[in-house]
Amino acid sequence: MKTVAVIVQDGFAPFEFGVACEAFGLDRSDDGVPNFDFRVVTPDPGAVASSIGFSINVDADLPFAYEADLVVVCPIPRETWGAVDPRVLDVVRHAAERGSWLLSVCSGSFVLAAAGVLDGGRATTHWRYAATMASMYPGIDVDPDVLYVQDRRIITSAGTAAGLDACLHLLRTELGAEAANIIARRMVVPPQRDGGQAQFIARPLPEAASLSLSPVTDWMLENLRQDLSVEDLAARAHMSPRTFARRFKADLGTTPAAWLARQRIIHAQRLLEKTDLGLDRIAYECGFGSAAVLRQNFARVLGTTPTAYRATFCCAVEDVREPELAGSAA
């Protein structure tokens, strides 16, 4: 992925637009992250009004988007969902036909839906608008509960910050886990939120620091190689297993097992990128137990093998092999 086009139209949402600019438009070459040829485009160049009373000046029209490797669609006003500019719809359809990435933030998914590229697939949008999308487009399997959905090479995301999670997911897919983590650190956001986490978290901020689960999750990240049962984690949090599982889901939007599995995959990605450890050793470090289980989880979550992932993203900058494991499968 080398070229990125972000489509804005009158009434665009500034935050969601800024998410795309932050994720794909900044020069991070000093951190070793490749730059993209990033351009903001619009059907009619000139002043484009935002949804909150100011405008931006956009010089580029849509032709660049017809060739871009990624086309990002920003939200448009509700009154235009049923009457999207046909020129934008043509760009979206063309991108889907040639296999480019498509990514919508929040209600930008209605643009993709209007273009027909979501038909027969799964998608999401902001939970407030999910029922409307399902009613308008019955051919789409609309999931109102998740942060983002990738279906083929189309990514739809929920409101505001979930768009950032979707962008980081795409960056991790294209550039690898380490590059995505670097970008997340630059933005001072966590890189670990998975698409299957809930949009609506019952208690996003603990009532008091002593009630936060962060000490437990920090400990989990430091001890991924261990067998971390809910019972053991609950004891560390000084809760019953049932209370701990309920609190975890309420605070983090997913189950302890699902959260832990995702962290193990991310750690495995980084080890494959940054070390030449064998698969058996990586499986041990990440808590998968064996190379076979590591392969199963990679296939299920990432749709590839650890060996193929390493061939794509390996930087080979750290040699941390232990002598007794030097002959492990690579």
C-alpha positions in Angstrom: 0.0 0.0 0.0 1.7 3.2 -1.2 -1.1 5.6 -2.2 -4.0 6.8 0.0 -7.0 9.0 -1.1 -9.3 10.5 1.5 -12.7 11.6 0.1 -14.4 14.6 1.8 -17.7 16.1 0.9 -19.8 19.0 2.2 -20.8 18.3 5.8 -17.8 16.0 6.5 -17.0 15.3 10.2 -13.7 16.9 11.3 -12.7 14.3 13.8 -13.1 11.4 11.5 -11.3 13.2 8.8 -8.5 14.0 11.2 -8.2 10.3 12.1 -7.4 9.4 8.4 -4.9 12.3 8.1 -3.2 11.3 11.4 -3.0 7.6 10.5 -1.9 7.9 6.9 -0.8 11.4 6.1 2.1 12.2 8.5 5.8 11.8 7.8 7.1 9.1 10.2 10.2 8.2 8.2 12.4 9.2 11.2 10.8 6.3 13.0 11.4 3.9 10.1 7.8 3.9 9.0 7.2 4.2 5.3 5.4 7.3 4.0 2.3 7.2 1.9 1.5 9.3 -1.1 -1.5 10.9 0.8 -4.0 13.2 -0.8 -7.4 14.7 0.2 -9.8 14.7 -2.7 -13.3 15.9 -3.3 -15.8 15.9 -6.3 -15.6 19.7 -6.7 -12.3 21.2 -5.7 -12.4 24.4 -3.6 -14.0 25.1 -0.2 -15.5 22.0 1.5 -17.8 22.8 4.4 -17.4 20.8 7.6 -20.3 19.7 9.8 -19.5 22.3 12.5 -19.2 25.6 10.7 -15.8 25.8 9.1 -14.4 24.9 5.7 -11.2 23.5 4.3 -9.8 24.1 0.9 -9.3 21.0 -1.2 -7.3 21.4 -4.4 -7.6 17.8 -5.8 -10.5 16.2 -7.5 -11.3 12.5 -7.7 -9.0 11.1 -10.5 -6.2 10.3 -8.0 -8.7 8.1 -6.0 -9.2 5.9 -9.1 -5.6 4.8 -8.8 -5.1 4.8 -5.0 -4.3 1.7 -3.1 -6.5 2.8 -0.2 -9.7 4.9 -0.5 -10.9 6.3 2.8 -14.5 7.6 3.0 -15.4 10.2 5.7 -18.9 10.5 7.2 -21.5 12.6 5.4 -24.7 14.2 6.8 -27.6 12.0 7.4 -29.8 13.8 4.9 -27.4 12.8 2.1 -27.2 9.1 3.0 -29.8 8.2 0.4 -28.5 10.5 -2.3 -24.7 10.1 -2.3 -22.8 11.9 -5.1 -22.7 9.4 -8.0 -19.1 10.5 -8.8 -18.1 9.3 -5.3 -20.0 6.0 -5.8 -18.2 5.4 -9.0 -14.8 5.8 -7.3 -15.9 3.4 -4.5 -17.1 0.8 -7.0 -14.0 1.1 -9.1 -11.8 0.6 -6.0 -13.7 -2.5 -5.0 -13.5 -3.9 -8.5 -9.7 -3.5 -8.8 -9.1 -4.9 -5.3 -8.0 -1.8 -3.6 -8.5 -1.2 0.1 -11.7 0.6 1.1 -12.1 2.0 4.7 -15.0 4.0 6.1 -15.1 5.8 9.4 -18.4 6.0 11.3 -21.3 6.7 9.0 -19.0 6.9 6.0 -20.2 3.2 5.7 -23.4 4.5 4.2 -21.4 5.7 1.2 -20.0 2.2 0.8 -23.5 0.7 1.2 -25.0 3.1 -1.4 -22.3 2.0 -3.8 -23.4 -1.6 -3.3 -19.9 -2.9 -2.3 -21.1 -4.1 1.1 -24.0 -6.2 -0.3 -23.8 -9.9 0.8 -21.1 -9.1 3.3 -20.7 -8.0 6.9 -20.2 -4.4 8.0 -20.6 -2.0 11.0 -21.2 1.6 11.6 -21.9 3.8 14.7 -24.3 1.9 16.9 -26.8 4.8 16.7 -27.2 4.2 13.0 -26.9 0.5 12.7 -30.7 -0.1 12.6 -31.0 2.5 9.9 -28.4 0.9 7.8 -29.9 -2.6 8.3 -33.3 -1.2 7.2 -32.0 0.8 4.2 -29.7 -2.1 3.0 -31.2 -5.5 4.0 -28.5 -7.2 1.9 -25.8 -6.2 4.4 -25.2 -8.1 7.6 -24.8 -5.1 10.0 -23.1 -5.8 13.3 -23.9 -3.0 15.7 -21.7 -4.3 18.5 -18.1 -4.2 17.2 -15.4 -1.6 16.7 -14.7 -2.5 13.1 -15.2 -5.2 10.5 -12.9 -6.4 7.7 -14.8 -8.2 5.0 -12.5 -9.0 2.0 -10.5 -5.7 1.5 -13.3 -3.5 2.9 -13.1 -2.2 6.4 -16.0 -0.4 8.1 -15.7 1.1 11.5 -17.9 2.5 14.3 -17.8 6.1 15.6 -14.9 8.4 16.3 -12.1 6.5 18.1 -13.1 3.1 16.5 -12.0 4.6 13.2 -8.5 4.9 14.6 -8.6 1.3 15.7 -9.6 0.4 12.1 -6.8 2.4 10.7 -4.2 0.8 13.0 -5.6 -2.6 12.0 -5.0 -1.8 8.4 -1.6 -0.4 9.1 -0.7 -3.6 11.0 -1.9 -5.7 8.1 0.1 -3.8 5.5 3.2 -2.7 7.5 3.4 -5.2 10.3 2.8 -5.1 14.1 5.9 -3.2 15.0 5.2 -0.3 12.5 1.6 -0.1 13.8 2.9 0.0 17.4 5.3 2.8 16.5 2.4 4.8 14.9 0.2 4.1 17.9 2.9 5.3 20.3 3.3 8.5 18.3 -0.4 9.1 18.6 -0.4 8.1 22.3 -3.1 5.5 21.8 -3.2 1.8 22.7 -2.5 -0.5 19.7 -4.2 -3.6 21.0 -7.9 -3.0 20.6 -9.4 -5.7 18.4 -12.3 -5.2 16.0 -14.5 -7.6 17.9 -14.5 -5.5 21.1 -17.8 -3.9 21.9 -18.6 -0.4 20.7 -20.4 0.5 23.9 -18.5 -0.2 27.1 -20.6 0.1 30.3 -17.9 1.6 32.4 -15.1 3.1 30.3 -13.5 4.9 33.3 -13.1 3.1 36.7 -14.8 4.9 39.6 -11.5 4.9 41.5 -7.9 4.0 40.7 -8.1 1.0 43.1 -10.9 -0.5 41.0 -9.0 -0.3 37.7 -8.1 -3.6 36.0 -5.0 -2.1 34.4 -2.6 -3.7 37.0 -4.0 -7.1 36.0 -3.9 -6.5 32.2 -0.4 -5.1 32.5 0.6 -8.2 34.4 -1.0 -10.3 31.7 1.0 -8.6 29.0 4.2 -9.3 31.0 3.4 -13.0 31.5 1.9 -14.1 28.2 3.8 -17.3 28.3 2.0 -18.5 31.4 -1.3 -20.4 31.5 -3.5 -17.5 32.6 -6.9 -18.9 33.7 -9.8 -16.7 34.7 -9.6 -18.1 38.1 -6.0 -17.1 38.5 -6.6 -13.6 37.1 -9.6 -13.1 39.3 -7.6 -14.0 42.4 -5.0 -11.5 41.4 -7.7 -8.9 41.0 -9.2 -10.0 44.4 -12.5 -10.9 42.8 -14.6 -14.0 42.2 -14.1 -15.4 38.7 -17.7 -14.5 37.8 -17.3 -10.9 39.0 -13.9 -10.6 37.3 -15.2 -11.8 33.9 -18.2 -9.4 34.2 -16.0 -6.5 35.1 -13.5 -7.3 32.4 -16.2 -7.3 29.7 -17.7 -4.1 31.1 -14.4 -2.2 31.2 -12.6 -3.6 28.1 -15.5 -4.6 25.8 -14.4 -8.2 25.4 -13.8 -11.4 27.4 -10.5 -12.1 29.2 -9.9 -15.1 26.9 -10.4 -13.1 23.7 -8.3 -10.1 24.9 -5.5 -12.5 25.9 -5.6 -14.3 22.6 -5.3 -11.1 20.7 -2.3 -9.9 22.8 -0.6 -13.2 22.2 -1.0 -12.9 18.4 0.4 -9.3 18.5 3.4 -10.4 20.6 4.0 -13.3 18.1 3.9 -10.8 15.2 6.5 -8.6 16.8 8.8 -11.6 17.6 8.5 -12.8 14.0 9.3 -9.3 12.8 12.1 -8.4 15.2 13.9 -11.7 16.0 15.0 -14.9 14.4 13.6 -17.1 17.1 12.2 -20.5 15.9 8.5 -21.1 15.9 8.6 -23.4 18.9 10.3 -20.7 21.0 7.9 -18.0 19.8 5.0 -20.2 20.7 6.4 -20.6 24.2 7.0 -16.9 24.7 3.5 -16.1 23.6 1.7 -18.8 25.6 0.6 -20.9 22.7 2.5 -23.9 23.9 3.5 -25.3 20.5 4.2 -24.2 16.9 1.1 -26.1 15.8 -1.1 -24.0 18.0 0.7 -20.9 16.9 0.0 -21.7 13.3 -3.7 -22.5 14.0 -4.1 -19.1 15.7 -2.3 -17.2 12.9 -4.5 -18.9 10.3 -7.7 -18.1 12.2 -6.9 -14.5 13.0 -4.6 -13.3 10.3 -5.3 -15.7 7.4 -1.7 -16.5 6.9 1.1 -18.7 8.4 3.8 -17.5 10.8 6.5 -18.3 8.1 4.7 -16.3 5.5 4.2 -13.4 7.9 7.9 -13.4 8.8 8.9 -13.5 5.1 6.8 -10.4 4.5 7.7 -8.3 7.6 10.9 -9.6 9.1 13.4 -6.9 10.0 15.9 -9.4 11.6 17.4 -6.7 13.9 17.6 -8.7 17.1 19.2 -12.1 17.6 17.8 -13.4 20.9 18.0 -17.1 20.3 18.8 -19.3 23.2 21.5 -21.9 22.5 19.3 -24.9 23.4 16.6 -23.8 21.0 18.8 -22.8 18.0 17.5 -25.7 16.0 13.8 -24.9 16.4 11.6 -24.6 13.4 12.0 -21.3 11.6 
